[in-house]
């Protein structure tokens, strides 16, 4: 669009120069009157940019002495600015030919950011329109202000990474661990955080958009100083409102339903994985057979508990099950419902058990491997 607009300006400039050389009607900046009247939006109009909407800017025509083509440029500035060096400018609709500009709230939000209006905050922008016939433009004759409220959230990226000296992978961007996308606007990572600094990025190469954390909120740029010293943390980002939550996970245990006890704890080994090796597992003998039901309990530093189990209320032994059987989902604390069952080969064997909560698996999952 800008290329076409610039081409029109170039053609006009050539036309003006040719007219001067031919001693025909001379076109100069004086042949175009400035824009002296702005129609919409009204002065001090308010827009909540949270909505998916747009605003139309409209103004009076700038007459040309020969009734020729006039192009328009809309300028935006901070409230105290004079629009001579605007923070943002763009051609009107129709590649600069129309006396309107239809601006999506998303782009207006971007302009508000350039004016240093914070996420979730309100502030004012000054705007006006200048006319042009070629190389030069008219001066700003009148202006209006609009007030905008920026959404607290951010555009949702396709990927999110955790980087910095406080993280498991250090401050090399290419080595950064990815968050797992868990919803339309939410991402989650289970990781160890140490002393040092960390930040969030929407790519692990090039020059990504980065974010830091201030009072539980995301903000563009900057780094976060870690308050942790080796704890395992569940961090959840919500780009729709900029919220960040982080909970320390004290322990992960395997709960064995038949005896109503925890067989063992799974230590965290990195990369969103907990593993207990060389564990002898014995099913419980009942009158009807051997019982092998189990699920997992996560205990947070707040003494809150989250259980993870099967998507199914009841299961058969997974001797021939696909990988979906092992997927883990938040469940309630019922002793019997939504439990997994061990495969037959696990009974009386030495086993390695791993819980895998990272972005490398389609769903959070676990493995039980007899030795």
Residue, then its C-alpha position, 0 to 999 in steps of 0.5 A: x500500500x505504501x509503495x503505491x502511495x509513494x508511486x502516486x506522489x512520484x507521478x505527481x512530482x514529475x507532472x508538476x515539474x513537467x508543467x513548470x518546464x512547459x510554462x503551463x499552469x504552475x503547480x506548487x504547494x500554494x495550489x493546495x489548501x491545508x485541511x482545515x476541518x476534521x469531522x470524525x471522530x469528535x474531539x476527546x472521543x474515547x475508544x476501548x481498544x479491547x474490542x475487535x473493532x475499528x474507527x473511521x477518521x474523516x475530514x474536509x477536502x483540501x481544494x486544489x487550484x486546478x481541481x487536480x488530485x490531492x493526496x492525504x496523510x494522517x498523522x498521530x502524535x503524543x498529546x503534547x506533540x505538535x504533529x511536526x514530527x509525528x510518532x506515526x503517519x500513514x496514507x488515507x484510504x484508497x492509497x491516500x486518495x480518500x478523505x477517510x482513514x479506517x483504522x483497526x483497533x489493533x493498529x491504534x493499539x500499536x500507535x498508543x504503545x508508541x505514545x508510551x501509553x501502558x498496557x491496560x492504561x488510558x491515554x490521549x493521542x493527537x491527530x490531524x491530516x495534511x494534504x500533498x500534491x507531490x514532494x511537499x505537504x501542507x502544514x497542520x492547521x487543526x488537530x483533535x485528540x482522542x482518548x484510548x484505553x489499551x487492552x492489558x493483553x498482547x498478541x498471541x504468538x505461535x511459540x514462546x520460550x524462556x531464556x536467561x542465566x536463571x533458566x535450565x538452558x542459560x542465556x543462549x537464545x537457540x537453546x531456550x526451552x519452549x512453553x507448551x500452548x495449553x489454550x487459545x492464549x495460554x502457555x505453560x512451562x514446568x522448569x527449574x529457576x535459579x538465581x539470575x535473570x530470565x525473560x520470555x521471547x516469542x522466538x528462539x532465533x533472530x530478534x524476537x519480541x521479549x517480555x519480562x514480569x512486573x507484579x505478576x504482569x507481562x510487560x514488553x522488553x526488560x528482564x526479570x530478576x529471579x527470586x528462586x534458588x533451584x526450585x521447580x516452578x510451574x509458570x503459566x502465561x495468559x496473553x489475553x490479559x498479560x497475567x503470569x502465575x508461578x507456583x513452586x512444585x514441592x513434590x510429585x508422587x505416585x499414588x497406588x489406589x489399592x493400598x491408599x498410599x504413595x509408593x514413591x516420589x519422583x525427583x525432578x530431572x530437568x526439561x519438565x520431567x520427573x523420574x523415579x528409577x529402579x522401583x519395584x512395583x507389586x500389585x495387590x491381590x484381591x479375591x477377584x484378581x490383582x489390582x493395579x490402579x494408580x495416578x499422580x499427586x502434585x503438591x505445591x508450596x502453597x499446600x495446594x494439591x493437583x491430581x493427574x490421571x486418565x481421561x477415562x473414569x475406568x481403564x483396562x490394562x494397557x498391554x496393547x494400548x497406544x500412546x494416548x493411554x498414558x496422557x495425563x489430565x487434571x482429575x479429582x482426588x477420588x480414590x478409584x476414578x480416573x486412575x491408570x492401570x499398570x501393564x501386566x509386565x510391571x507386576x513384581x518387576x523393577x521399573x523406571x517411571x517418568x512424568x513428562x510435562x513439556x512441549x516435546x509431547x502432544x499431551x502431558x504424559x508418562x511412561x512405566x518401563x520394566x527393566 
